[in-house]
């Protein structure tokens, strides 16, 4: 059983890492602020953004199809072990980290907006993207650190 | 950094004395091997229920597994 748990835990880490990276690749080039800064590479940026969107969408569909369990075989013991106390604790810590990152980025943008022309839309977009991505990377890191 | 560094556990000693691997103990208490490893290393403090399940799997009292110095 533990071999299946380890394998599926690894698969979950890879998928989350892929999703977070795809979300970043989709969202970052789509930001008007960054688009202006890299106007000469707008075509490449658009391509990266579309690829990120497709990967993000495909992984979401995969998770929906598997019931977010990351398990191919429907083994209750493996599913339980993949959602045990340590995993729930790591998830709590990851969400806490996401909250802190969102708050720090909001504060940083607030201060930066006094010196740079940052629109409310861009600021909200940056906080949203960091708030989504930070917990995913943190969860992957914590799960890997405990492996 | 452990949540409660003052908590001592004898999980590794008791487990090896019963010739159990981390994976075998994990199977008995329905958690992952990682969880047993982090409990042994004092990184993760288990809930009361899991502590009782671990103690039962080792056929001993929970106070023999986890204690304060």
Backbone of each chain as ProteinMPNN parsed JSONL, in Angstrom:
{"seq_chain_A": "XXXXXXXXXXXXXXXXXXXXXXXXXXXXXXXXXXXXXXXXXXXXXXXXXXXXXXXXXXXXXXXXXXXXXXXXXXXXXXXXXXXXXXXXXXXXXXXXXXXXXXXXXXXXXXXXXXXXXXXXXXXXXXXXXXXXXXXXXXXXXXXXXXX", "coords_chain_A": {"N_chain_A": [[0.821, -1.209, 0.0], [1.935, 1.249, 0.807], [3.698, 1.858, -1.229], [2.008, 2.608, -3.305], [0.898, 4.868, -2.117], [3.13, 6.559, -1.897], [3.748, 6.854, -4.609], [1.455, 8.099, -5.623], [1.425, 10.381, -4.084], [3.705, 11.62, -5.0], [2.892, 12.034, -7.64], [0.835, 13.86, -7.183], [2.313, 16.049, -6.228], [3.781, 16.707, -8.523], [1.724, 17.369, -10.33], [0.537, 19.566, -9.034], [2.682, 21.346, -9.023], [2.999, 21.685, -11.755], [0.512, 22.821, -12.354], [0.595, 25.242, -10.882], [2.746, 26.503, -12.111], [1.781, 26.653, -14.726], [-0.397, 28.313, -14.325], [0.881, 30.668, -13.566], [2.324, 31.138, -15.947], [0.235, 31.585, -17.637], [-1.105, 33.821, -16.526], [0.784, 35.922, -15.931], [1.963, 37.008, -18.413], [-0.35, 38.106, -19.343], [-0.875, 40.35, -17.985], [-1.453, 43.761, -18.139], [0.386, 45.598, -17.271], [2.893, 44.31, -17.287], [2.957, 43.658, -19.927], [3.274, 46.064, -21.199], [5.841, 46.681, -20.381], [7.299, 44.739, -21.712], [6.931, 45.037, -24.498], [8.093, 44.418, -26.948], [8.232, 41.674, -27.044], [5.718, 40.699, -27.261], [4.296, 38.805, -28.782], [5.517, 36.349, -28.247], [4.989, 36.325, -25.528], [2.218, 36.171, -25.57], [1.914, 33.624, -26.675], [3.048, 32.027, -24.663], [1.263, 32.569, -22.645], [-1.135, 31.49, -23.659], [-0.388, 28.788, -23.851], [0.054, 28.24, -21.157], [-2.549, 28.613, -20.207], [-3.862, 26.496, -21.511], [-2.573, 24.247, -20.408], [-3.19, 24.595, -17.708], [-5.993, 24.402, -17.846], [-6.232, 21.753, -18.808], [-5.12, 20.258, -16.696], [-6.913, 20.901, -14.685], [-9.221, 19.676, -15.689], [-8.374, 17.041, -15.563], [-8.176, 16.717, -12.795], [-10.836, 17.057, -12.088], [-11.923, 14.834, -13.354], [-10.745, 12.771, -11.908], [-11.755, 13.132, -9.444], [-10.325, 14.754, -7.701], [-8.565, 13.151, -6.338], [-6.189, 12.125, -7.138], [-5.587, 9.513, -7.527], [-5.317, 6.532, -9.271], [-6.25, 3.866, -9.01], [-9.125, 2.913, -7.184], [-8.635, 2.833, -4.23], [-9.479, 2.729, -0.955], [-7.859, 2.818, 1.351], [-5.46, 3.866, 0.402], [-6.303, 6.367, -0.51], [-7.109, 7.454, 1.934], [-4.646, 7.548, 3.294], [-3.375, 9.38, 1.714], [-4.618, 11.658, 2.425], [-4.007, 12.172, 5.043], [-3.26, 13.175, 8.493], [-0.858, 14.623, 8.42], [-0.755, 15.593, 5.804], [-3.026, 17.23, 5.814], [-2.223, 19.063, 7.705], [-0.014, 20.179, 6.392], [-1.375, 21.349, 4.272], [-2.881, 23.283, 5.602], [-0.803, 24.926, 6.546], [0.197, 25.757, 4.091], [-1.927, 27.273, 3.049], [-1.923, 29.275, 4.941], [0.52, 30.445, 4.397], [-0.044, 31.391, 1.841], [-1.907, 33.369, 2.463], [-0.299, 35.145, 3.903], [1.567, 35.869, 1.932], [-0.162, 37.108, 0.097], [-1.027, 39.29, 1.64], [1.417, 40.625, 2.152], [2.207, 41.212, -0.461], [0.116, 42.884, -1.212], [0.546, 45.017, 0.546], [3.095, 45.812, -0.304], [2.553, 46.59, -2.949], [0.841, 48.679, -2.424], [2.539, 50.569, -1.258], [4.348, 50.824, -3.402], [2.674, 51.894, -5.312], [2.611, 54.527, -4.718], [4.865, 55.521, -5.773], [5.102, 54.527, -8.359], [3.222, 54.248, -11.447], [0.705, 52.295, -10.907], [-2.11, 50.503, -11.715], [-5.343, 49.917, -10.192], [-6.484, 47.576, -11.13], [-4.267, 46.102, -12.074], [-2.878, 45.807, -9.656], [-4.701, 44.297, -8.129], [-4.749, 42.03, -9.707], [-2.107, 41.059, -9.509], [-1.971, 40.474, -6.742], [-3.95, 38.53, -6.617], [-2.935, 36.498, -8.319], [-0.529, 35.804, -6.98], [-1.643, 35.006, -4.577], [-2.953, 32.68, -5.33], [-0.941, 31.054, -6.38], [1.149, 30.883, -4.464], [0.268, 29.224, -2.176], [0.117, 26.761, -3.488], [2.738, 26.162, -4.398], [3.955, 26.178, -1.891], [2.721, 24.036, -0.584], [3.635, 21.911, -2.174], [6.359, 22.138, -1.63], [6.409, 21.608, 1.168], [5.397, 18.999, 1.258], [7.37, 17.7, -0.153], [9.581, 18.199, 1.435], [9.017, 16.667, 3.647], [9.203, 14.162, 2.669]], "CA_chain_A": [[0.0, 0.0, 0.0], [2.75, 2.469, 0.93], [4.282, 2.176, -2.544], [0.961, 3.36, -4.022], [0.772, 6.181, -1.462], [4.295, 7.364, -2.293], [3.638, 7.137, -6.04], [0.383, 9.079, -5.829], [1.849, 11.623, -3.446], [4.642, 12.218, -5.967], [2.096, 12.513, -8.779], [0.136, 15.074, -6.726], [3.285, 17.153, -6.195], [4.105, 17.09, -9.906], [0.559, 18.034, -10.942], [0.385, 20.89, -8.412], [3.779, 22.175, -9.526], [2.654, 21.982, -13.147], [-0.628, 23.748, -12.348], [1.023, 26.565, -10.409], [3.598, 27.094, -13.154], [0.912, 26.965, -15.863], [-1.205, 29.483, -13.945], [1.782, 31.83, -13.671], [2.615, 31.358, -17.369], [-0.997, 32.115, -18.249], [-1.516, 35.115, -15.985], [1.788, 36.993, -15.923], [2.042, 37.748, -19.684], [-1.636, 38.753, -19.624], [-1.001, 41.593, -17.219], [-1.178, 44.944, -18.965], [1.567, 46.276, -16.762], [4.082, 43.635, -17.783], [2.894, 43.706, -21.385], [3.853, 47.362, -21.59], [7.288, 46.616, -20.149], [7.939, 43.829, -22.678], [6.113, 45.196, -25.706], [8.742, 43.827, -28.109], [8.057, 40.208, -27.035], [4.297, 40.464, -26.988], [3.84, 37.591, -29.46], [6.005, 35.237, -27.438], [4.247, 36.379, -24.268], [0.875, 35.654, -25.85], [2.041, 32.172, -26.859], [3.271, 31.427, -23.337], [0.014, 32.712, -21.91], [-2.105, 30.51, -24.188], [0.088, 27.461, -23.445], [-0.234, 28.143, -19.724], [-3.999, 28.452, -20.054], [-4.237, 25.147, -21.954], [-2.079, 23.274, -19.418], [-4.007, 24.814, -16.5], [-7.31, 23.834, -18.139], [-6.124, 20.289, -18.927], [-4.905, 19.673, -15.364], [-8.175, 21.035, -13.955], [-10.11, 18.632, -16.2], [-7.863, 15.778, -15.012], [-8.556, 16.66, -11.379], [-12.285, 16.85, -12.037], [-12.186, 13.455, -13.773], [-10.284, 11.828, -10.877], [-12.354, 13.501, -8.157], [-9.277, 15.419, -6.923], [-7.914, 12.193, -5.437], [-4.863, 11.844, -7.688], [-5.37, 8.076, -7.436], [-5.917, 5.831, -10.407], [-7.062, 2.78, -8.458], [-9.982, 3.452, -6.141], [-8.299, 2.117, -3.006], [-9.848, 3.617, 0.158], [-6.734, 2.966, 2.277], [-4.488, 4.777, -0.226], [-6.914, 7.707, -0.489], [-7.056, 7.923, 3.326], [-3.258, 7.874, 3.617], [-3.007, 10.594, 0.958], [-5.283, 12.796, 3.07], [-3.858, 11.963, 6.482], [-3.075, 14.384, 9.316], [0.303, 15.402, 7.984], [-1.149, 16.29, 4.569], [-3.956, 18.311, 6.185], [-1.403, 20.076, 8.381], [0.757, 20.87, 5.341], [-2.311, 22.181, 3.505], [-3.172, 24.457, 6.461], [0.381, 25.802, 6.516], [0.301, 26.326, 2.739], [-2.924, 28.345, 2.937], [-1.451, 30.365, 5.799], [1.587, 31.099, 3.63], [-0.715, 32.129, 0.768], [-2.503, 34.568, 3.065], [0.793, 36.078, 4.226], [2.095, 36.371, 0.653], [-1.146, 38.049, -0.458], [-1.0, 40.513, 2.449], [2.692, 41.325, 1.928], [2.21, 41.768, -1.817], [-0.82, 44.022, -1.204], [1.241, 46.128, 1.216], [4.183, 46.255, -1.175], [1.947, 47.3, -4.082], [0.294, 49.93, -1.905], [3.675, 51.503, -1.14], [4.882, 51.041, -4.753], [1.733, 52.721, -6.096], [2.887, 55.943, -4.425], [6.047, 55.901, -6.557], [4.947, 54.066, -9.745], [1.819, 54.236, -11.892], [0.14, 50.94, -10.89], [-3.573, 50.621, -11.657], [-6.022, 49.036, -9.246], [-6.682, 46.282, -11.802], [-2.986, 45.381, -12.037], [-2.566, 45.459, -8.265], [-5.583, 43.181, -7.751], [-4.317, 40.868, -10.496], [-0.862, 40.547, -8.917], [-2.299, 39.868, -5.441], [-4.721, 37.313, -6.902], [-2.039, 35.458, -8.863], [0.36, 35.351, -5.903], [-2.476, 34.315, -3.589], [-3.284, 31.347, -5.858], [0.271, 30.27, -6.66], [1.981, 30.674, -3.264], [-0.085, 28.015, -1.415], [0.4, 25.546, -4.265], [4.181, 25.89, -4.305], [4.292, 25.883, -0.493], [2.274, 22.667, -0.308], [4.586, 21.016, -2.852], [7.62, 22.201, -0.876], [6.258, 20.928, 2.457], [5.246, 17.567, 1.002], [8.677, 17.197, -0.588], [10.486, 18.278, 2.581], [8.704, 15.578, 4.579], [9.259, 12.845, 1.987]], "C_chain_A": [[0.86, 1.266, 0.0], [3.409, 2.87, -0.399], [3.287, 2.999, -3.364], [0.81, 4.764, -3.448], [1.902, 7.099, -1.919], [4.179, 7.806, -3.757], [2.592, 8.229, -6.29], [0.7, 10.421, -5.184], [2.809, 12.377, -4.371], [3.878, 12.804, -7.149], [1.357, 13.802, -8.411], [1.078, 16.274, -6.711], [3.586, 17.656, -7.6], [2.944, 17.867, -10.531], [0.387, 19.444, -10.352], [1.457, 21.86, -8.902], [3.482, 22.625, -10.955], [1.528, 23.014, -13.199], [-0.21, 25.158, -11.943], [1.857, 27.265, -11.485], [2.762, 27.495, -14.363], [0.074, 28.209, -15.565], [-0.372, 30.761, -14.047], [2.036, 32.178, -15.132], [1.411, 31.953, -18.094], [-1.236, 33.564, -17.829], [-0.495, 36.234, -16.163], [1.886, 37.724, -17.275], [0.743, 38.505, -19.991], [-1.803, 40.075, -18.877], [-0.598, 42.781, -18.084], [0.143, 45.597, -18.567], [2.846, 45.658, -17.328], [4.128, 43.644, -19.316], [3.539, 44.995, -21.891], [5.368, 47.321, -21.461], [7.987, 45.763, -21.207], [7.165, 43.848, -23.998], [6.738, 44.497, -26.914], [8.548, 42.319, -28.165], [6.59, 39.835, -26.819], [3.79, 39.188, -27.642], [4.265, 36.35, -28.674], [5.218, 35.168, -26.135], [2.837, 35.825, -24.46], [0.89, 34.134, -25.988], [2.204, 31.463, -25.527], [1.967, 31.449, -22.54], [-1.02, 31.678, -22.362], [-1.703, 29.09, -23.774], [-0.203, 27.226, -21.968], [-1.702, 27.898, -19.469], [-4.431, 27.034, -20.415], [-3.797, 24.089, -20.931], [-2.909, 23.364, -18.137], [-5.387, 24.157, -16.692], [-7.274, 22.308, -18.168], [-5.947, 19.646, -17.55], [-6.172, 19.797, -14.512], [-9.163, 19.948, -14.385], [-9.697, 17.276, -15.637], [-8.3, 15.623, -13.551], [-10.054, 16.431, -11.222], [-12.624, 15.39, -12.351], [-11.8, 12.455, -12.688], [-10.873, 12.163, -9.505], [-11.348, 14.086, -7.191], [-8.504, 14.448, -6.028], [-6.534, 11.791, -5.925], [-4.565, 10.337, -7.719], [-6.046, 7.397, -8.604], [-6.808, 4.691, -9.911], [-7.889, 3.342, -7.3], [-9.792, 2.666, -4.842], [-8.511, 3.057, -1.817], [-8.668, 3.857, 1.102], [-5.696, 3.938, 1.722], [-5.016, 6.206, -0.192], [-6.831, 8.29, 0.924], [-5.634, 8.353, 3.695], [-2.798, 9.144, 2.889], [-3.648, 11.847, 1.55], [-5.142, 12.677, 4.584], [-3.531, 13.278, 7.2], [-1.931, 15.264, 8.845], [-0.039, 16.223, 6.736], [-2.067, 17.467, 4.909], [-3.203, 19.44, 6.889], [-0.599, 20.879, 7.363], [-0.137, 21.796, 4.537], [-2.667, 23.448, 4.291], [-2.025, 25.458, 6.415], [0.501, 26.496, 5.163], [-0.697, 27.47, 2.568], [-2.51, 29.556, 3.78], [-0.376, 31.165, 5.065], [0.98, 31.936, 2.505], [-1.319, 33.428, 1.28], [-1.416, 35.616, 3.332], [1.358, 36.7, 2.952], [1.136, 37.405, 0.051], [-1.122, 39.378, 0.307], [0.278, 41.325, 2.197], [2.709, 41.954, 0.537], [1.253, 42.955, -1.902], [-0.164, 45.24, -0.578], [2.339, 46.713, 0.343], [3.636, 47.075, -2.342], [1.372, 48.646, -3.637], [1.397, 50.995, -1.814], [4.206, 51.854, -2.539], [3.985, 51.964, -5.565], [1.92, 54.211, -5.826], [4.036, 56.459, -5.294], [5.898, 55.572, -8.042], [3.472, 54.114, -10.147], [1.275, 52.797, -11.988], [-1.379, 51.072, -10.753], [-4.144, 49.646, -10.625], [-6.205, 47.643, -9.814], [-5.403, 45.45, -11.758], [-2.65, 44.919, -10.62], [-3.407, 44.257, -7.823], [-5.152, 41.899, -8.451], [-3.073, 40.227, -9.871], [-1.152, 39.839, -7.587], [-3.034, 38.545, -5.651], [-3.811, 36.179, -7.38], [-1.122, 34.917, -7.768], [-0.421, 34.563, -4.849], [-2.875, 32.914, -4.033], [-2.028, 30.472, -5.911], [1.068, 29.937, -5.388], [1.566, 29.439, -2.457], [0.23, 26.723, -2.165], [1.873, 25.176, -4.183], [4.57, 25.51, -2.869], [3.905, 24.453, -0.133], [3.243, 21.656, -0.933], [5.898, 20.967, -2.065], [7.518, 21.401, 0.437], [6.153, 19.42, 2.275], [6.585, 16.938, 0.608], [9.653, 17.171, 0.589], [10.257, 17.12, 3.542], [8.902, 14.193, 3.97], [10.434, 12.011, 2.477]], "O_chain_A": [[0.563, 2.229, -0.706], [3.645, 4.05, -0.66], [3.666, 3.961, -4.033], [0.618, 5.729, -4.187], [1.676, 8.255, -2.278], [4.463, 8.952, -4.103], [2.818, 9.157, -7.066], [0.291, 11.471, -5.681], [2.738, 13.598, -4.507], [4.164, 13.911, -7.605], [1.263, 14.723, -9.222], [0.705, 17.373, -7.122], [3.64, 18.861, -7.845], [3.152, 18.893, -11.179], [0.124, 20.398, -11.084], [1.184, 23.032, -9.161], [3.685, 23.785, -11.314], [1.577, 23.96, -13.985], [-0.604, 26.14, -12.571], [1.694, 28.459, -11.737], [2.995, 28.545, -14.961], [-0.139, 29.051, -16.438], [-0.837, 31.789, -14.539], [1.977, 33.344, -15.522], [1.557, 32.724, -19.043], [-1.53, 34.424, -18.659], [-0.856, 37.36, -16.505], [1.892, 38.955, -17.288], [0.737, 39.433, -20.8], [-2.755, 40.819, -19.113], [0.476, 42.789, -18.685], [0.903, 46.078, -19.407], [3.75, 46.359, -17.782], [5.202, 43.638, -19.917], [4.258, 44.996, -22.891], [6.092, 47.848, -22.306], [9.136, 46.031, -21.561], [6.796, 42.803, -24.535], [6.023, 44.036, -27.803], [8.687, 41.73, -29.237], [6.278, 38.783, -26.261], [2.909, 38.538, -27.079], [3.476, 35.428, -28.466], [4.828, 34.087, -25.691], [2.328, 35.096, -23.609], [0.001, 33.444, -25.487], [1.582, 30.429, -25.283], [1.616, 30.485, -21.86], [-1.697, 31.067, -21.535], [-2.554, 28.285, -23.394], [-0.651, 26.148, -21.577], [-2.069, 27.081, -18.625], [-5.256, 26.435, -19.725], [-4.544, 23.159, -20.627], [-3.284, 22.346, -17.554], [-5.877, 23.451, -15.811], [-8.16, 21.647, -17.628], [-6.55, 18.611, -17.266], [-6.474, 18.911, -13.712], [-9.857, 19.369, -13.55], [-10.545, 16.459, -15.278], [-8.732, 14.551, -13.127], [-10.488, 15.701, -10.331], [-13.487, 14.787, -11.713], [-12.439, 11.412, -12.549], [-10.517, 11.531, -8.511], [-11.497, 13.933, -5.979], [-7.86, 14.87, -5.068], [-5.78, 11.166, -5.178], [-3.418, 9.935, -7.916], [-7.214, 7.656, -8.893], [-7.96, 4.559, -10.326], [-7.395, 4.159, -6.524], [-10.68, 1.928, -4.415], [-7.811, 4.061, -1.682], [-8.491, 4.969, 1.6], [-5.121, 4.735, 2.464], [-4.278, 7.142, 0.114], [-6.523, 9.469, 1.097], [-5.437, 9.39, 4.328], [-1.945, 9.883, 3.383], [-3.262, 12.966, 1.211], [-6.056, 13.041, 5.324], [-3.528, 14.349, 6.592], [-2.023, 16.492, 8.868], [0.335, 17.39, 6.626], [-1.912, 18.561, 4.367], [-3.505, 20.618, 6.697], [-0.51, 22.104, 7.456], [0.274, 22.893, 4.16], [-2.744, 24.54, 3.728], [-2.232, 26.662, 6.267], [0.859, 27.672, 5.088], [-0.359, 28.514, 2.01], [-2.718, 30.704, 3.387], [-0.362, 32.396, 5.104], [1.428, 33.053, 2.244], [-1.251, 34.461, 0.613], [-1.582, 36.799, 3.034], [1.597, 37.906, 2.894], [1.568, 38.447, -0.442], [-1.187, 40.451, -0.293], [0.231, 42.546, 2.049], [3.165, 43.084, 0.366], [1.545, 43.932, -2.593], [-0.287, 46.355, -1.086], [2.503, 47.929, 0.252], [4.184, 48.123, -2.685], [1.413, 49.626, -4.38], [1.221, 52.142, -2.226], [4.48, 53.017, -2.833], [4.465, 52.726, -6.405], [1.456, 55.055, -6.593], [4.169, 57.662, -5.523], [6.487, 56.242, -8.89], [2.585, 54.032, -9.297], [1.378, 52.164, -13.039], [-1.874, 51.674, -9.8], [-3.492, 48.674, -10.244], [-6.098, 46.649, -9.095], [-5.434, 44.258, -11.451], [-2.199, 43.793, -10.41], [-2.89, 43.318, -7.218], [-5.186, 40.817, -7.864], [-3.0, 39.007, -9.723], [-0.645, 38.746, -7.336], [-2.776, 37.564, -4.955], [-3.907, 35.048, -6.903], [-0.957, 33.704, -7.643], [0.076, 33.58, -4.301], [-3.112, 32.048, -3.191], [-2.056, 29.301, -5.533], [1.597, 28.834, -5.258], [2.44, 28.659, -2.077], [0.57, 25.711, -1.552], [2.219, 24.022, -3.931], [5.407, 24.633, -2.657], [4.658, 23.745, 0.535], [3.621, 20.672, -0.299], [6.473, 19.898, -1.861], [8.411, 20.625, 0.774], [6.741, 18.653, 3.036], [6.891, 15.805, 0.979], [10.451, 16.244, 0.725], [11.196, 16.644, 4.181], [8.785, 13.179, 4.658], [10.629, 10.887, 2.015]]}, "seq_chain_B": "XXXXXXXXXXXXXXXXXXXXXXXXXXXXXXXXXXXXXXXXXXXXXXXXXXXXXXXXXXXXXXXXXXXXX", "coords_chain_B": {"N_chain_B": [[10.852, 23.235, 12.068], [9.744, 21.955, 15.112], [6.371, 21.937, 16.507], [6.05, 21.516, 19.229], [8.723, 21.395, 20.872], [9.418, 20.344, 23.3], [8.223, 17.935, 23.634], [8.743, 14.515, 24.002], [9.381, 11.554, 22.163], [9.237, 7.995, 21.915], [8.974, 6.549, 19.684], [10.475, 5.491, 17.468], [12.256, 3.753, 18.743], [10.481, 1.938, 20.018], [9.126, 0.943, 17.798], [11.163, -0.302, 16.258], [11.941, -2.205, 18.081], [9.889, -3.952, 17.886], [10.275, -4.995, 15.483], [9.202, -3.669, 13.251], [8.79, -1.956, 10.191], [8.794, 1.515, 9.089], [6.897, 1.749, 7.074], [5.301, -0.512, 7.471], [4.196, 0.021, 9.99], [2.837, 2.342, 9.32], [0.907, 1.328, 7.565], [-0.608, -0.13, 9.392], [-1.802, 1.879, 10.933], [-3.11, 3.396, 9.119], [-1.985, 5.644, 7.768], [0.407, 7.693, 5.93], [3.802, 6.637, 5.164], [5.485, 8.78, 5.407], [4.271, 10.319, 7.349], [4.632, 8.809, 9.686], [7.402, 8.921, 9.767], [7.868, 11.692, 10.15], [6.681, 12.032, 12.618], [8.294, 10.429, 14.217], [10.68, 11.843, 14.027], [10.042, 14.084, 15.403], [9.063, 16.256, 14.078], [6.423, 16.509, 13.369], [3.513, 16.708, 15.288], [1.315, 14.312, 16.308], [-2.335, 13.953, 16.264], [-4.497, 13.328, 19.119], [-6.019, 11.077, 18.584], [-4.58, 9.76, 16.536], [-2.208, 9.308, 17.913], [-3.098, 7.53, 19.861], [-3.843, 5.434, 18.207], [-1.39, 4.701, 17.131], [-0.074, 3.879, 19.446], [-1.705, 1.698, 20.109], [-1.227, 0.041, 17.918], [1.364, -0.606, 18.443], [1.037, -2.048, 20.641], [1.07, -0.955, 23.248], [0.967, 1.529, 25.908], [-0.159, 4.911, 25.364], [1.256, 6.791, 26.776], [3.693, 5.652, 27.017], [4.784, 5.988, 24.597], [4.698, 8.698, 23.897], [5.872, 11.481, 25.714], [6.426, 13.995, 28.303], [9.451, 15.511, 29.373]], "CA_chain_B": [[10.808, 23.536, 13.519], [8.587, 21.278, 15.706], [5.431, 22.787, 17.243], [6.278, 21.32, 20.668], [10.043, 20.749, 20.972], [9.607, 19.696, 24.605], [7.609, 16.606, 23.609], [9.686, 13.422, 23.699], [8.693, 10.313, 21.796], [10.088, 6.802, 21.802], [8.339, 5.781, 18.617], [11.455, 4.726, 16.687], [12.77, 2.676, 19.602], [9.427, 0.932, 20.208], [8.831, 0.325, 16.497], [12.24, -1.23, 15.87], [11.956, -3.335, 19.019], [8.853, -4.889, 17.429], [10.686, -5.37, 14.106], [8.289, -3.076, 12.27], [9.329, -0.835, 9.408], [7.889, 2.671, 9.092], [5.795, 1.469, 6.145], [4.389, -1.491, 8.097], [3.435, 0.72, 11.032], [1.931, 3.264, 8.614], [-0.224, 0.517, 7.084], [-1.446, -0.51, 10.537], [-2.553, 3.026, 11.474], [-3.781, 4.046, 7.971], [-1.39, 6.924, 7.366], [1.533, 7.466, 5.018], [5.102, 6.42, 5.813], [6.024, 10.114, 5.707], [3.695, 10.777, 8.615], [5.346, 8.099, 10.76], [8.767, 9.464, 9.777], [7.888, 13.039, 10.746], [6.365, 11.885, 14.051], [9.518, 9.898, 14.842], [11.701, 12.901, 14.081], [9.544, 15.2, 16.207], [8.682, 17.379, 13.206], [4.965, 16.597, 13.359], [2.866, 16.191, 16.503], [0.048, 13.714, 15.866], [-3.521, 14.199, 17.087], [-4.697, 12.332, 20.179], [-6.542, 9.843, 17.97], [-3.484, 9.061, 15.855], [-1.271, 8.851, 18.954], [-3.695, 6.329, 20.466], [-3.793, 4.354, 17.204], [0.017, 4.266, 17.064], [0.192, 3.115, 20.673], [-2.423, 0.416, 20.008], [-0.517, -0.776, 16.928], [2.607, -1.063, 19.084], [0.568, -2.8, 21.819], [1.568, -0.32, 24.467], [0.185, 2.705, 26.289], [0.27, 6.118, 24.647], [2.229, 7.499, 27.627], [5.008, 5.01, 26.826], [5.291, 6.432, 23.301], [4.896, 10.163, 23.952], [5.973, 11.952, 27.111], [7.149, 15.243, 28.573], [10.581, 15.147, 30.229]], "C_chain_B": [[9.569, 22.863, 14.125], [7.687, 22.249, 16.472], [5.671, 22.706, 18.753], [7.623, 20.621, 20.863], [10.249, 20.014, 22.29], [9.028, 18.271, 24.644], [8.637, 15.559, 23.185], [8.867, 12.237, 23.194], [9.695, 9.191, 21.584], [9.593, 5.91, 20.67], [9.347, 4.905, 17.865], [11.944, 3.499, 17.472], [11.721, 1.556, 19.758], [9.115, 0.194, 18.9], [9.894, -0.699, 16.12], [12.297, -2.432, 16.813], [10.9, -4.379, 18.642], [9.094, -5.319, 15.973], [9.709, -4.878, 13.042], [9.039, -2.003, 11.487], [8.339, 0.33, 9.521], [6.669, 2.396, 8.215], [4.793, 0.495, 6.756], [3.547, -0.841, 9.191], [2.42, 1.677, 10.393], [0.7, 2.523, 8.103], [-1.182, 0.186, 8.229], [-2.314, 0.638, 11.032], [-3.18, 3.888, 10.367], [-3.289, 5.466, 7.705], [-0.25, 6.632, 6.395], [2.823, 7.244, 5.816], [5.736, 7.744, 6.235], [5.543, 10.599, 7.064], [4.407, 10.115, 9.796], [6.767, 8.663, 10.889], [8.82, 10.825, 10.47], [7.538, 12.993, 12.233], [7.623, 11.406, 14.786], [10.571, 10.977, 15.023], [11.253, 14.124, 14.88], [9.142, 16.415, 15.393], [7.174, 17.608, 13.257], [4.401, 15.964, 14.625], [1.515, 15.604, 16.096], [-1.109, 14.116, 16.771], [-3.625, 13.109, 18.15], [-5.136, 10.996, 19.572], [-5.415, 9.059, 17.302], [-2.474, 8.534, 16.869], [-1.795, 7.574, 19.602], [-3.642, 5.149, 19.492], [-2.376, 3.798, 17.086], [0.342, 3.4, 18.282], [-0.475, 1.744, 20.602], [-1.708, -0.515, 19.028], [0.773, -1.347, 17.508], [2.318, -1.865, 20.358], [1.186, -2.264, 23.104], [0.69, 0.879, 24.798], [0.72, 3.949, 25.605], [1.322, 6.892, 25.447], [3.616, 6.887, 27.547], [5.637, 5.488, 25.503], [5.623, 7.924, 23.335], [4.943, 10.605, 25.408], [6.644, 13.311, 27.176], [8.276, 14.917, 29.541], [10.349, 15.563, 31.701]], "O_chain_B": [[8.451, 23.161, 13.704], [8.156, 23.248, 17.017], [5.516, 23.697, 19.467], [7.671, 19.399, 21.004], [11.135, 19.166, 22.401], [9.306, 17.504, 25.566], [9.305, 15.693, 22.16], [7.795, 11.946, 23.722], [10.825, 9.401, 21.144], [9.767, 4.692, 20.691], [9.103, 3.718, 17.651], [12.03, 2.388, 16.95], [12.046, 0.374, 19.642], [8.874, -1.013, 18.895], [9.578, -1.818, 15.716], [12.653, -3.537, 16.403], [11.003, -5.543, 19.029], [8.232, -5.919, 15.332], [9.426, -5.573, 12.066], [9.822, -1.24, 12.052], [7.209, 0.164, 9.98], [5.548, 2.762, 8.567], [3.585, 0.651, 6.583], [2.351, -1.105, 9.312], [1.291, 1.804, 10.865], [-0.419, 3.029, 8.195], [-2.402, 0.215, 8.063], [-3.431, 0.415, 11.499], [-3.713, 4.965, 10.635], [-4.081, 6.372, 7.45], [0.026, 5.475, 6.076], [2.918, 7.616, 6.986], [6.419, 7.833, 7.255], [6.294, 11.205, 7.828], [4.743, 10.774, 10.779], [7.265, 8.854, 11.999], [9.711, 11.08, 11.28], [8.027, 13.806, 13.018], [7.964, 11.924, 15.85], [11.266, 11.023, 16.038], [12.005, 15.09, 15.016], [8.906, 17.487, 15.95], [6.703, 18.743, 13.198], [4.755, 14.843, 14.989], [0.657, 16.329, 15.591], [-0.902, 14.564, 17.898], [-2.928, 12.097, 18.086], [-4.686, 9.93, 19.991], [-5.304, 7.846, 17.478], [-1.943, 7.436, 16.704], [-1.03, 6.645, 19.862], [-3.423, 4.008, 19.9], [-2.179, 2.589, 16.958], [0.949, 2.335, 18.164], [0.123, 0.742, 20.992], [-1.596, -1.715, 19.275], [1.219, -2.427, 17.12], [3.234, -2.3, 21.056], [1.738, -3.003, 23.919], [-0.23, 1.205, 24.047], [1.91, 4.036, 25.302], [2.174, 7.567, 24.87], [4.601, 7.507, 27.951], [6.851, 5.405, 25.313], [6.677, 8.355, 22.869], [4.147, 10.153, 26.231], [7.332, 13.731, 26.246], [8.076, 14.116, 30.454], [11.208, 15.329, 32.551]]}, "name": "protein", "num_of_chains": 2, "seq": "XXXXXXXXXXXXXXXXXXXXXXXXXXXXXXXXXXXXXXXXXXXXXXXXXXXXXXXXXXXXXXXXXXXXXXXXXXXXXXXXXXXXXXXXXXXXXXXXXXXXXXXXXXXXXXXXXXXXXXXXXXXXXXXXXXXXXXXXXXXXXXXXXXXXXXXXXXXXXXXXXXXXXXXXXXXXXXXXXXXXXXXXXXXXXXXXXXXXXXXXXXXXXXXXXXXXXXXX"}
